Amino acid sequence: MTGNGREDDRISEQMTTQLFLVDLGNVLLKLDFERFVARAAERGSLRDDAPSRDDIREHCIHGEFKSRFERGRCTPAEFIEELRDFLKWPKTEASSAKLRDIWCDIFDEFPGARDALEQLKLMGRVWVLSDTDPLHIQWVSRNFSWALDVDQVLTSYERGKLKSDPGVFEAIVKETALPAEQILFIDDLQKNITAAHKARISTHLFTTWENAWPALTLDPLR
């Protein structure tokens, strides 16, 4: 099932939606982890034993290393130290500070997102739900504060679970004290949409805000 099928039909009666549960990365803000991979590889290119771009991508982005941090199972200092050791960077404070910067500088505003968020806030409560880490949230708070200017921000590192982990959406339904059908979850990953379905939450599989408006039975903002 995709975001353009039955789940979009379930949200056609927009007045029933009381809470918009919105993803952060690749919905409100673009994520570009390849920017981190390129910068990390470039800095280590002078060392023969430095990991390749493929190694960095597999270990730091797709592996358990990142997921563990996003589940809150290590501190920012521990994460940066382990990341620095993997990349073979010098064990200095300046090196750690630089690494924090390139780890975090991966965000850009998603086209149409700021206006879309303001429109949703006029229609009901808005919560941001994000698989993220404390370093990224601090960066977003400083540089894209509008994306967190909502009724509530739920993060994986504070809750100890990613969105696709069992029980996450069932717990959110209980917290809202709303019928699940009155919650609309907007996310760009099918695995998260599938997890929300299990809790009977209405969903939209996001691609762009231009494409989202017809599915949400709203007129695009002019």
N, C-alpha and C positions, 0 to 999 in steps of 0.2 A: 504494500500500500504506500502511496506517495502522498505528499502534502497537497496535491491537487485533486484528491479523490474524496472518499466519504468523509474524512475529517473536516474538509473545508465545507461540505454540505452541512455538517453539524453546527457550524458557526454562522450560518447565513442569517439567523435571527440575532443580529448584533446586540439588540437591547438586552439579551440574556447574559451577555458577558459582563461580569463584575470585576474581574481581575485579569490583567494582561501580564503574563509571565514571559519575559523577554531575555533571550540570550545576549551576551555582550560581544564576544568575538565572532566576527563575520556576519553580524546582524546590525549592531550599533557601531562597532569599530572593525575595520579590516585588520586581520592578523597576517603578518608576513614573517614567519619563522625563517624563511630562506634568507632574509636580511641578516638575522643573527648568524646563521650558518656561514654565510659568505664572510662576514667580519671576523668571526672566530677563526676561520681557516686562514684568512689573509694574515692575521697577526701571528699565527703559528707557522707560517710558511717557511721561515728560515731554519726551522728545526727538522732534522731528518726523521726524528721519532714522533713528530706531531701527527695527530689523527687527520685523515682526509676529510673532505666535505661529506662523503657518504658515511664515514664513521661517526662524524659529529651529528649528522641528521638522524642516524639510526639510534645512537645512544641518548642524545639530548632531547630529541623531539618525539620520536616514535616509541621509545623504550619505557621501561618501568621507572627510570630515573625521574622523568618529568611528572609522571602520574603520582609518584610517591610524594613529591613536593606539593602537588595540587590537592592531595588528600590530607595535607598538614602533618605528614609523618617525619618531616625534618624542618629545622629552622632555616631562615634565609641565610644565615652565616654558614651553616652546615652545607647547604645546597651550593653556595658560591665556592666554598672551599673544595668540595668534591668536583665541581665543574672545572675549577681552575687546575686541579690535579690531572683530570682527564685530558684537558687541552694542552698540558705541559707548559702552562704559563708560569712566570716567576711568582714565587711566594712572597709577594709584597702587598701592602695595603693599596698602593696605586694600581696594581694589577687587578686586585679584587674590585676596586671602585670602577675601573674601566669595564670589567666583565659584567658588573651589575647594570651599567648603562647599556651595553649592547644587548644584554638579555631582555631588557625592558623596552628598548626603542624599536618596537616591531608593530606599533599601532598607527593607523590612519583613520580619519573619519570616513564612515561608509556613506556614500552618496544618498542624500535624502533622509538619513537617519535622525538628525537633530529635529527636523520639522515633524517627522513621523512620531517621534517620542512625545513631542508636545501635543500632537493630536490625540495620541492614545491617553495621555494624562487628562485630557478634557472628557474622555469617555468612560473612565473608570480608574480603579487603582492600578498602579504599575509596579511590579517587582522585577528586578534584574536577577537572573539565575545564571551563574557562570562557573564553569570548570576553570579555575585560575589559581594563582598563588599570591602571597602577600606582596611580593615585589612588583608584580604586574598591577595589582590593585592600587598600590601607592603611586605608581607611575601614571595610571589613568586618572586618579584623583587629582594629581597635579596638572596634568596636561589636557585632559578631556573631562573635566568635572561635570559637565552637562550630562554625560552618559550615566552618571551615578546619582543624578538629582531625581530620585524616584522615591516611592513610599518605603521600599525596603530593598536591600541588596543581600542576596544569599550567595555565599561563595563555598566552593567545594572544600577549600582548606580549613574553613571554620567548621563545616559540618562533617568533615571526615569522609565524604563520599563524593564520587563523580556522578553526574546525572544518569549515566547508564547503569549505575550500581543498583542492586535490588532495594526496593523500599523507599527510594528518594522521593518520588512523586506522591506516593501514598502519604508520607509524612507531611508533605507540603499541603496536601488537601486538608489534612487535620488542622494544620496551623491556620489556614485561611478561614476555617469554619464556613466554607461555601460548598455547595454541591459541585462535584468535579466538572460537570458540564458547563458551569458558569466561569470556568477558568480557561483562558486561551493561551497556549504555549507556542511561542514562535522561536524556532531554532533551525540551524542549517544542516544538522546531522541526522540522518535517518535513525541511527541507533538511539538517539535521545528521544526522537518522536515516538519510536516504538515503546520505549520505557514509559513515556507519558500516557500512551494508549492503555497500557495495563492498569493505570489508575483512573481510566475513563475521562481523562482530561482532553478537551478539544485542542486541536493542533493545527499549525501551518508550517510546512517544510519550506524554509526561507531560501530565496535566491537573490532577489533584489526588492527594494521597497516599491519600485514601479510595478513589479509583478504581484506584490503582496496586496496592494489596495483592492483590486477586483476580488481576490479571494476573501478579503475581510469585509466585503460589501461596502467599501468606503470609496469616495472619490479621491483621486490623487490630489495632493496639495499643489496649489498653483503658486 
